[in-house]
Amino acid sequence: MKFRFPVVVIDEDFRSENISGSGIRDLADAIGREGMEVVGFTSYGDLTAFAQQASRASCFIVSIDDEEFGDGSDDGASQSLEAIQDFLQAVRQRNTDIPVFLYGETRTSRHIPNEILRELHGFIHMFEDTPEFVARHIIREANKYLESLAPPFFDALMNYASDSSYSWHCPGHSGGVAFLKSPVGQMFHQFFGENMLRADVCNAVEELGQLLDHTGPVSASEHNAARIFGCDHLFFVTNGTSTSNKVVWHSV
């Protein structure tokens, strides 16, 4: 399934007719030709405000060669680095894994302190490589990040729903097909969407594992949930609180 997680470019020269603007547009076009959406922002304002995009982006590319980042003086450079550092801190508070790249001239990269460098996935040296090569590198990192997002069971469920598998184990659900036979059913189907109805499956699907004997993606997801909650063991069950209470009673 194709999700909308664009590459976010923050560069005031994104639509300018100077050399920096030309370079970043060439890179954005190369990313687009590879099938990845690019969203460009041309007004910096409070740079940390863009950190709110961290939940809906696949990658950040931030230019550091614009006039807004300083006039070459020590004070200007200090303000530039402080703005970048505040942006990275705001991003990492929300998302520790999303790729962040800086884009600028090679001479600029020499002045970036280690506390900024260690939060980056790379520094894109302006015109040092072809846009196509850099685009593929960025997309590789973005895809690696996106592939790591879904927990085990949700990942398996998405693959199952997108693989056009028939629900023979649960024929009454029928993947929502029954709703297509009446006008109000069509309305219901369009409101909730086909993915939700195709993912309405039984608790014993080979591709998704078994809830009753805790195998496959179910087991992997239980181990992942146990890690998150900091417990020794964690088990998923069907039904509601009554079943949960029975599990607790049996365990003690």
C-alpha positions as CSV (number, residue, x, y, z in Angstrom):
1,M,0.0,0.0,0.0
2,K,1.2,3.5,-0.8
3,F,1.2,5.9,2.1
4,R,1.6,9.7,1.8
5,F,4.8,10.5,3.6
6,P,6.5,13.2,1.5
7,V,10.1,14.4,1.6
8,V,10.0,17.8,3.2
9,V,12.4,20.4,1.8
10,I,13.0,23.6,3.8
11,D,14.8,26.1,1.6
12,E,13.9,29.8,1.0
13,D,15.6,29.6,-2.4
14,F,13.4,26.7,-3.4
15,R,11.7,28.8,-6.1
16,S,14.5,31.4,-6.6
17,E,16.4,31.8,-9.8
18,N,19.9,31.6,-8.1
19,I,22.3,28.8,-8.1
20,S,21.2,27.4,-4.8
21,G,17.5,27.4,-5.9
22,S,18.5,25.7,-9.1
23,G,20.4,23.0,-7.3
24,I,17.6,22.2,-4.8
25,R,14.9,22.1,-7.5
26,D,17.0,19.7,-9.5
27,L,17.3,17.4,-6.5
28,A,13.5,17.7,-5.8
29,D,12.7,16.9,-9.4
30,A,15.0,13.8,-9.3
31,I,13.3,12.6,-6.1
32,G,9.9,13.1,-7.8
33,R,11.0,11.1,-10.9
34,E,11.8,8.2,-8.5
35,G,8.2,8.2,-7.4
36,M,8.6,10.0,-4.0
37,E,6.5,13.1,-3.3
38,V,8.3,16.3,-2.3
39,V,6.9,19.2,-0.4
40,G,8.9,22.4,-0.4
41,F,8.7,25.2,2.1
42,T,10.2,28.6,1.2
43,S,9.6,30.6,4.3
44,Y,11.6,29.7,7.4
45,G,10.0,31.8,10.1
46,D,10.3,29.8,13.3
47,L,12.3,26.8,12.0
48,T,11.2,24.6,14.9
49,A,7.6,24.9,13.8
50,F,8.4,22.6,10.9
51,A,9.2,19.9,13.5
52,Q,5.5,19.3,13.7
53,Q,5.7,17.7,10.3
54,A,7.8,14.9,11.7
55,S,4.8,12.6,12.1
56,R,3.7,13.0,8.4
57,A,7.1,13.2,6.6
58,S,9.5,10.5,5.4
59,C,12.6,12.8,5.5
60,F,13.7,16.4,6.0
61,I,16.2,18.3,3.8
62,V,17.2,21.6,5.4
63,S,19.3,24.2,3.5
64,I,21.8,26.1,5.5
65,D,23.2,28.4,2.8
66,D,20.5,31.1,2.7
67,E,20.8,34.7,3.8
68,E,18.4,34.0,6.7
69,F,21.1,31.8,8.2
70,G,23.6,34.6,8.6
71,D,25.7,37.1,6.6
72,G,29.0,35.3,7.1
73,S,29.8,36.9,10.5
74,D,30.4,35.0,13.7
75,D,27.0,36.3,15.0
76,G,25.2,35.2,11.8
77,A,26.9,31.8,11.9
78,S,26.0,31.3,15.5
79,Q,22.4,32.2,14.9
80,S,22.3,29.8,12.0
81,L,23.6,26.9,14.0
82,E,21.4,27.7,16.9
83,A,18.3,27.6,14.6
84,I,19.4,24.2,13.2
85,Q,20.1,22.8,16.7
86,D,16.7,24.0,18.0
87,F,15.0,22.4,14.9
88,L,16.8,19.1,15.4
89,Q,16.0,19.0,19.1
90,A,12.3,19.7,18.4
91,V,12.2,16.9,15.7
92,R,14.0,14.4,17.9
93,Q,11.6,15.0,20.8
94,R,8.8,13.8,18.5
95,N,10.7,11.3,16.3
96,T,14.1,9.8,17.0
97,D,14.4,7.9,13.7
98,I,13.2,10.2,10.8
99,P,16.1,11.0,8.4
100,V,17.3,14.6,8.4
101,F,19.8,15.9,5.8
102,L,21.5,19.3,5.6
103,Y,22.0,20.8,2.2
104,G,24.7,23.4,1.5
105,E,28.1,24.2,0.2
106,T,31.1,22.0,1.3
107,R,32.8,24.9,3.1
108,T,29.7,25.3,5.3
109,S,29.9,21.7,6.5
110,R,33.3,22.3,8.1
111,H,31.8,24.6,10.7
112,I,28.9,22.3,11.9
113,P,29.5,21.1,15.5
114,N,29.3,17.5,16.5
115,E,26.1,17.9,18.5
116,I,24.4,18.7,15.2
117,L,26.2,16.2,13.1
118,R,25.3,13.2,15.3
119,E,21.6,13.9,14.8
120,L,21.9,13.9,11.0
121,H,21.7,11.2,8.4
122,G,24.0,13.1,6.1
123,F,25.2,16.4,4.7
124,I,24.3,17.0,1.0
125,H,27.2,18.8,-0.6
126,M,25.8,21.2,-3.2
127,F,26.7,20.0,-6.8
128,E,29.2,17.4,-5.6
129,D,27.1,14.5,-6.9
130,T,24.4,14.2,-9.6
131,P,20.9,14.9,-8.4
132,E,19.8,11.4,-9.4
133,F,22.4,9.8,-7.2
134,V,21.6,11.9,-4.2
135,A,17.9,11.4,-4.8
136,R,18.3,7.6,-4.7
137,H,20.4,7.9,-1.5
138,I,17.7,10.0,0.2
139,I,14.9,7.7,-0.9
140,R,16.7,4.7,0.4
141,E,17.0,6.3,3.8
142,A,13.4,7.4,3.7
143,N,12.1,4.0,2.7
144,K,14.2,2.3,5.4
145,Y,12.6,4.6,7.9
146,L,9.0,4.0,6.6
147,E,9.5,0.2,6.6
148,S,10.5,0.4,10.3
149,L,7.3,2.2,11.4
150,A,4.6,-0.5,11.4
151,P,4.7,-3.0,14.4
152,P,4.8,-6.7,13.4
153,F,1.1,-7.6,13.4
154,F,0.0,-4.3,11.6
155,D,2.7,-4.9,9.0
156,A,1.5,-8.4,8.4
157,L,-2.2,-7.3,8.3
158,M,-1.4,-4.6,5.7
159,N,0.4,-7.1,3.5
160,Y,-2.5,-9.5,3.9
161,A,-5.1,-6.9,2.9
162,S,-3.1,-5.6,0.0
163,D,-2.4,-9.2,-1.3
164,S,-6.1,-9.7,-2.4
165,S,-6.5,-12.7,-0.2
166,Y,-10.0,-14.2,0.1
167,S,-11.4,-14.7,3.6
168,W,-12.4,-18.3,3.3
169,H,-11.8,-18.8,7.0
170,C,-14.5,-16.1,7.8
171,P,-16.9,-16.2,4.8
172,G,-19.5,-14.2,6.7
173,H,-17.3,-11.1,6.6
174,S,-16.7,-11.4,2.9
175,G,-14.3,-8.5,2.8
176,G,-17.2,-6.1,2.7
177,V,-18.5,-7.3,-0.6
178,A,-22.0,-7.7,0.7
179,F,-22.2,-4.0,1.3
180,L,-21.7,-3.4,-2.4
181,K,-25.2,-4.8,-3.2
182,S,-27.3,-1.9,-1.9
183,P,-27.1,1.9,-2.1
184,V,-26.7,2.3,1.7
185,G,-24.2,-0.5,1.7
186,Q,-22.2,1.3,-1.0
187,M,-22.3,4.4,1.2
188,F,-21.1,2.4,4.2
189,H,-18.3,0.8,2.1
190,Q,-17.1,4.2,0.8
191,F,-17.2,5.8,4.3
192,F,-15.1,3.2,6.1
193,G,-13.0,2.2,3.0
194,E,-12.1,-1.1,1.6
195,N,-8.9,-1.6,3.6
196,M,-10.7,-1.8,6.9
197,L,-13.3,-4.2,5.6
198,R,-10.6,-6.5,3.9
199,A,-8.7,-6.5,7.2
200,D,-11.8,-7.7,9.1
201,V,-10.4,-11.2,9.5
202,C,-10.7,-14.3,11.8
203,N,-8.4,-14.8,14.8
204,A,-6.7,-17.7,13.0
205,V,-5.2,-16.7,9.7
206,E,-2.0,-18.4,8.7
207,E,-0.4,-15.3,7.3
208,L,-1.1,-13.4,10.5
209,G,-0.3,-16.1,13.0
210,Q,-2.6,-17.7,15.7
211,L,-4.1,-15.9,18.7
212,L,-4.8,-19.1,20.4
213,D,-1.4,-20.7,20.2
214,H,0.6,-17.4,19.8
215,T,2.6,-18.0,16.6
216,G,3.8,-16.0,13.7
217,P,3.2,-12.2,13.5
218,V,0.9,-12.5,16.6
219,S,3.8,-13.9,18.6
220,A,6.2,-11.3,17.2
221,S,3.8,-8.5,18.1
222,E,3.3,-9.8,21.6
223,H,7.0,-9.8,22.2
224,N,7.2,-6.3,20.8
225,A,4.4,-5.1,23.1
226,A,6.0,-6.8,26.1
227,R,9.2,-4.8,25.3
228,I,7.2,-1.6,25.1
229,F,5.4,-2.1,28.4
230,G,8.5,-3.5,30.2
231,C,6.9,-6.9,31.2
232,D,8.2,-10.4,31.0
233,H,5.3,-11.8,29.0
234,L,2.3,-10.3,27.2
235,F,-0.5,-12.1,25.4
236,F,-3.2,-10.9,23.1
237,V,-6.8,-12.3,23.6
238,T,-10.1,-12.0,21.8
239,N,-13.3,-10.6,23.4
240,G,-13.2,-7.9,26.1
241,T,-12.6,-7.5,29.8
242,S,-14.2,-10.8,30.8
243,T,-11.7,-12.7,28.8
244,S,-8.9,-10.6,30.1
245,N,-9.9,-11.2,33.7
246,K,-10.1,-15.0,33.0
247,V,-6.5,-14.8,31.7
248,V,-5.4,-13.1,34.9
249,W,-7.2,-15.5,37.1
250,H,-5.7,-18.5,35.3
251,S,-2.2,-17.1,35.5
252,V,-2.4,-16.7,39.3
